[in-house]
């Protein structure tokens, strides 16, 4: 293990004030020199000198624990003055001095978009999250999210399905995946993407760490997409960070009757860009010319399948209502619905069927 990695691990664990660490690194970008300068100051000013005092300021056992973790496959400790440290994240207010990563560090400085939203999304919400992520990741853009239930998980899965890349930002040390049921997803992200945290190993779930995590999600990204945010959703915190950081904020609208979308609608009223697809997100960031990729809908042939899709709402629609709207028999509708499910245009749900796109 290199001296630089040890110095970063020690700085991260040392109980010096954050301002002291930042001041030292500002003067001495080399973490070893910065650490030496801090320790010299402690020795010079402290009434009690020597190892006994320093032992209370630096827990060597924890440092060794971090270094031991770092010996694992594709695991790294990254400092703010390292060349690999993400440039966009460095621009935010009080960026993390140290990051812990497991996976492909090269993703840290690639074009990235964050996708966040409800932990309990509707069928349509989860599907649009996965679809948007798939569209964006398919263009080589990294999807960033927080590895939570719901929209976060769908976004990560969409990126993986597109054989693209995704970064999962954790609110715990990387030896703990929260929630536990996402451990398999976390492992997949570590294999082909990147798990990232500002918290060292051994740090478990703490409520106040989630807002801290959210600033990293937005800080890594040129834009943040919000899907199904309720009025007090944590994803609104992420959107707020994105706006404060000078990044683009996008929101996917939902039903005006749904409490799950009230926060998203407020973002739109406050100036967030309304989007319905990944291509619109890329266009909003200036990363895509849509003219070459969009066909005129009037030029496309229409048939019974189109009538069925048009008859299905983005909220649960009963089978008999679909038949009435499409003008087809129940048997015809049922056969077409099976085909539409295979194409992932609709999905069966309690109360009938829901349109996905």
C-alpha positions in Angstrom: 0.0 0.0 0.0 1.5 3.4 -1.1 2.4 6.2 1.3 -0.1 8.5 -0.5 -3.0 6.1 0.1 -2.0 5.8 3.8 -1.8 9.6 4.1 -5.3 10.0 2.7 -6.7 7.2 4.9 -5.1 8.9 7.9 -6.4 12.4 7.0 -9.9 11.0 6.6 -9.9 9.3 10.0 -8.0 12.0 11.9 -10.2 14.0 14.3 -8.9 17.4 13.2 -11.4 20.1 12.2 -12.4 19.9 8.6 -11.2 23.5 8.0 -7.8 22.6 9.3 -7.5 19.8 6.8 -8.7 21.9 3.9 -6.3 24.7 4.8 -3.4 22.3 5.0 -4.2 20.7 1.6 -4.7 24.1 0.0 -1.1 24.9 1.0 0.3 21.4 0.6 -1.5 19.4 -2.1 0.6 16.4 -1.3 -1.4 14.6 1.5 1.8 13.4 3.3 3.1 17.0 3.6 -0.3 18.3 4.6 -0.6 15.7 7.3 2.9 16.5 8.5 2.1 20.2 8.7 -1.0 19.5 10.8 0.8 17.2 13.1 3.6 19.7 13.6 1.0 22.3 14.5 -0.6 20.0 17.0 2.7 19.2 18.6 3.7 22.8 18.7 0.5 24.1 20.3 -0.5 21.1 22.5 0.2 21.2 26.2 0.5 17.5 26.0 3.0 16.2 23.4 4.0 12.9 22.0 2.3 9.7 20.9 -0.3 9.8 23.7 -1.9 12.9 22.3 -1.6 11.9 18.7 -3.1 8.6 19.5 -6.3 10.3 20.5 -6.4 12.3 17.3 -5.6 9.5 14.9 -7.1 6.0 15.4 -4.4 3.8 13.8 -6.6 0.7 14.1 -9.2 2.3 11.9 -6.6 3.5 9.4 -5.3 0.0 9.1 -8.9 -1.3 8.7 -9.4 1.1 5.8 -6.0 0.1 4.2 -6.9 -3.6 4.6 -10.2 -3.0 2.8 -8.4 -1.1 0.1 -6.4 -4.3 -0.8 -9.5 -5.8 -2.3 -10.1 -6.0 -6.0 -10.7 -2.6 -7.7 -10.9 -0.8 -4.4 -9.4 2.7 -3.9 -9.1 5.6 -1.6 -9.1 8.9 -3.6 -8.1 12.3 -2.3 -9.3 15.7 -3.4 -5.9 16.6 -4.9 -5.6 13.3 -6.9 -5.8 13.6 -10.6 -8.6 11.0 -10.7 -10.8 13.0 -8.3 -14.0 14.0 -10.2 -13.6 17.5 -11.6 -17.3 18.4 -11.3 -17.5 17.3 -7.7 -14.5 19.5 -6.8 -16.6 22.5 -7.9 -19.2 22.2 -5.2 -19.2 23.8 -1.8 -17.1 21.7 0.7 -16.5 18.7 -1.6 -15.5 15.5 0.2 -11.8 15.5 1.0 -11.6 11.7 0.6 -13.7 9.2 -1.4 -13.8 5.5 -1.2 -14.4 3.7 -4.5 -15.0 0.1 -5.6 -15.1 -0.5 -9.4 -14.1 1.5 -12.4 -12.6 4.8 -11.3 -12.4 6.0 -14.9 -16.2 6.7 -14.7 -15.6 9.6 -12.3 -14.8 12.1 -15.0 -17.1 10.9 -17.8 -20.3 12.8 -18.7 -22.9 11.9 -16.0 -26.6 12.4 -15.3 -28.2 11.7 -11.9 -31.7 10.1 -11.7 -33.5 10.2 -8.3 -37.0 9.8 -7.1 -39.5 7.9 -5.0 -38.6 4.8 -3.0 -42.1 3.5 -3.7 -42.8 4.5 -7.3 -45.8 3.5 -9.3 -45.4 0.9 -12.1 -45.1 3.8 -14.6 -42.6 5.7 -12.4 -40.3 2.7 -12.1 -40.6 2.0 -15.8 -39.9 5.5 -16.9 -36.9 5.6 -14.6 -35.5 2.5 -16.1 -36.3 3.6 -19.7 -34.7 7.1 -19.3 -31.6 5.5 -17.7 -31.4 3.0 -20.5 -31.7 5.7 -23.2 -29.1 7.9 -21.6 -26.6 5.1 -20.7 -27.0 3.8 -24.2 -25.4 7.0 -25.4 -22.3 6.5 -23.3 -23.4 8.8 -20.4 -22.9 7.5 -16.9 -26.1 7.2 -14.7 -25.6 8.3 -11.1 -28.0 7.4 -8.3 -28.2 6.4 -4.6 -28.8 2.7 -4.6 -32.1 3.1 -2.8 -35.3 1.2 -3.4 -37.6 2.3 -6.2 -36.5 4.9 -8.7 -32.8 4.6 -7.8 -32.7 0.9 -8.3 -34.7 1.2 -11.6 -32.2 3.8 -12.9 -29.2 1.6 -12.0 -30.9 -1.4 -13.6 -31.7 0.5 -16.8 -28.1 1.5 -17.2 -26.9 -2.1 -16.7 -29.6 -3.4 -19.2 -28.2 -0.9 -21.8 -24.8 -2.4 -21.2 -23.8 1.1 -20.0 -22.3 2.4 -16.8 -23.7 3.5 -13.5 -22.3 4.9 -10.2 -24.0 4.0 -7.0 -23.3 6.6 -4.3 -23.7 5.2 -0.8 -24.6 6.8 2.5 -22.6 4.1 4.4 -19.1 2.7 4.2 -18.7 0.4 1.2 -18.5 -2.7 3.4 -22.3 -2.1 4.0 -24.9 -2.0 1.2 -28.1 -0.3 2.3 -30.8 -1.3 1.9 -29.7 -4.9 2.4 -32.0 -6.3 -0.3 -29.9 -4.3 -2.9 -26.7 -6.2 -2.1 -26.9 -8.1 -5.3 -27.4 -4.9 -7.3 -24.5 -3.3 -5.5 -22.3 -6.2 -6.4 -23.3 -5.9 -10.1 -22.5 -2.1 -10.0 -19.1 -2.8 -8.5 -18.3 -5.3 -11.2 -19.1 -3.1 -14.2 -19.6 0.4 -12.8 -18.6 2.1 -9.5 -19.7 2.2 -5.9 -18.7 5.4 -4.2 -18.9 6.9 -0.7 -17.3 9.6 1.4 -17.7 7.4 4.5 -15.0 4.9 5.5 -15.6 1.2 6.1 -17.4 0.4 9.3 -19.8 3.4 9.1 -23.4 2.2 9.1 -26.7 3.7 8.5 -27.2 7.2 10.0 -30.1 9.5 9.0 -28.0 12.6 8.5 -25.7 10.9 6.1 -28.4 10.6 3.4 -28.5 14.4 2.6 -24.7 14.4 2.6 -24.8 11.6 0.1 -27.3 13.5 -2.1 -24.9 16.4 -2.6 -22.4 14.0 -4.1 -25.0 12.5 -6.4 -25.8 15.9 -7.9 -22.2 17.1 -7.6 -21.0 14.3 -9.9 -23.6 15.1 -12.5 -24.2 17.7 -15.1 -27.9 17.3 -14.6 -30.4 15.7 -12.2 -33.6 14.0 -13.3 -36.4 13.8 -10.6 -39.1 11.1 -11.0 -42.2 10.9 -8.7 -41.0 13.1 -5.9 -43.6 13.7 -3.2 -43.8 17.1 -1.4 -41.2 16.1 1.2 -39.2 13.6 -0.8 -35.5 13.4 -0.2 -35.0 13.6 -4.0 -36.0 17.3 -3.7 -33.0 17.8 -1.5 -30.8 16.4 -4.3 -32.6 18.7 -6.8 -31.9 21.6 -4.5 -28.2 20.8 -4.3 -28.1 20.5 -8.1 -29.7 24.0 -8.5 -27.3 25.4 -5.9 -24.4 23.8 -7.7 -25.4 25.4 -11.0 -26.4 22.2 -12.6 -29.5 21.5 -14.7 -32.6 20.1 -13.0 -35.2 18.0 -14.9 -38.5 16.7 -13.7 -40.8 14.0 -15.1 -44.5 15.0 -14.7 -47.0 12.6 -13.2 -50.7 12.6 -12.6 -52.2 15.8 -11.1 -54.1 13.5 -8.7 -51.0 11.7 -7.5 -49.4 12.9 -4.2 -46.3 11.0 -5.4 -45.7 13.7 -8.1 -46.5 16.9 -6.3 -42.8 17.6 -5.5 -41.9 17.0 -9.1 -44.6 19.4 -10.3 -43.4 22.0 -7.8 -39.9 21.7 -9.3 -41.4 22.4 -12.8 -43.2 25.4 -11.5 -39.9 26.6 -10.0 -38.2 26.3 -13.3 -37.0 22.7 -13.7 -37.1 21.5 -17.3 -40.1 19.1 -18.0 -38.9 15.9 -19.6 -40.5 12.7 -20.7 -37.6 10.8 -22.2 -33.9 10.3 -22.0 -33.4 12.0 -25.3 -35.0 15.2 -23.9 -32.6 15.1 -21.0 -29.6 14.8 -23.4 -31.0 17.6 -25.5 -31.5 19.8 -22.5 -27.8 19.3 -21.7 -26.8 20.0 -25.3 -25.5 16.5 -25.7 -27.8 15.4 -28.5 -29.3 16.7 -31.8 -32.7 15.1 -31.8 -33.6 16.0 -35.4 -31.6 13.1 -36.8 -33.2 10.6 -34.5 -37.0 11.5 -34.6 -39.4 10.3 -37.2 -42.6 12.1 -38.0 -45.5 10.2 -36.3 -47.7 10.9 -39.3 -45.4 8.8 -41.5 -45.7 5.7 -39.3 -48.3 3.0 -40.1 -51.1 2.6 -37.6 -53.1 -0.5 -36.8 -55.0 -2.4 -34.1 -52.0 -2.5 -31.8 -51.7 1.3 -31.9 -55.4 1.6 -31.0 -54.9 -0.6 -28.0 -51.8 1.3 -26.8 -53.7 4.6 -27.2 -56.5 3.1 -25.1 -54.3 2.3 -22.2 -53.7 5.1 -19.7 -50.6 5.7 -17.6 -52.8 4.8 -14.7 -54.5 1.4 -14.3 -57.0 0.9 -17.1 -59.6 -2.0 -16.9 -59.7 -4.5 -19.8 -63.3 -3.7 -20.8 -62.5 0.0 -21.0 -59.6 -0.7 -23.3 -61.9 -2.7 -25.5 -64.5 0.1 -25.6 -61.9 2.7 -26.5 -60.2 0.7 -29.2 -63.3 -0.6 -30.8 -62.0 -4.2 -30.7 -63.3 -7.3 -29.2 -62.1 -8.5 -25.8 -60.4 -11.5 -27.5 -58.5 -9.2 -29.9 -57.5 -6.8 -27.2 -56.3 -9.7 -24.9 -54.1 -11.0 -27.7 -52.6 -7.6 -28.5 -52.0 -6.9 -24.8 -49.9 -10.0 -24.5 -47.8 -8.8 -27.5 -47.5 -5.3 -26.0 -46.3 -6.7 -22.7 -43.5 -8.6 -24.5 -42.5 -5.3 -26.1 -42.6 -3.6 -22.7 -45.2 -1.0 -23.9 -47.7 -1.9 -21.2 -47.8 -3.9 -18.0 -50.5 -5.8 -16.2 -51.2 -4.5 -12.7 -54.0 -4.5 -10.1 -57.0 -2.9 -11.8 -56.1 -3.7 -15.4 -53.2 -2.5 -17.5 -50.9 0.5 -17.3 -49.1 2.2 -20.2 -45.3 2.4 -19.8 -44.4 4.8 -22.6 
